[in-house]
Amino acid sequence: MSLVVVPVRYPLSKHSKATLEEAVRIAEERDADLTVLHVDLFQDNRNVSRVDLKREVESKLGRLDRARYV
């Protein structure tokens, strides 16, 4: 089974949203699972839970059945 890993910021920036949309397209095309990886570029110790990340992604793209949030 294939896996697509997509790094994103939280909250989603316009670039993260575009990257995520492309990753979803690729995952669907290849029948792959998707891992949405929160990346904190500024190391500011902001606590973002997986639930927060999932809600943000699903509010922009809808429910993703084969997605994991890290």
N, C-alpha and C positions, 0 to 999 in steps of 0.2 A: 504494500500500500504506500502511496506517495504522501508526502507532507509538504505543505507550503508554509513557511514562517515569514510573517510580515511585522517589521518593527514600526511602531507608531508612537506619537506623543499623546499625552493626555492633558487637557482635553484635545480632541482631534484638531489639528491644524488643517488648512486646506490641502497642504502637501501630504499629510498623513492620510486624509480621506481619499485622495487620489491614489495613493499607494495601496491602501486597503482595497479600494474598488478593483484595482488591477489584480491584486492577489486573490480576491474572491473569484474573479473571472478565470484566472489560471487554475485555481483549485477545482472549480466546476468543470472546466475543460478536461482536466486530467483525472477527474474523479478522486481527488485528494482531500485529506483532512487539512484544516487550517489552524495554525497557531498564531494568535494575535499577541505580540510581545510588546509590552510597554517599556519604552526606553526613556530614562530620565537623563537628558543630555547635560543638565546643569548640576546634577548631584546635590539638589537642595533638600533631600530627604523628605520630600512631599509624599505622604502616605496615600497611595492610590490602591484601592482594593480591586480584586478581580471583578467583583460585582459592579463597581464604579465603571471600570473599563468596558465590561459587557453592556451595561446600560447605554453608555455613550455610543458604542459601535452600533448597537441595535436601534438606537434612536435615529441614526443616520442612514443605515442600510437595511434595517429590518432584521428579523431573526435569521441567524446562520446556524443550520442544523449540525454541521460537522466542525464546529469551531471550538477552540480551547483558548482561554485567556490567561496570560501569565504576566 
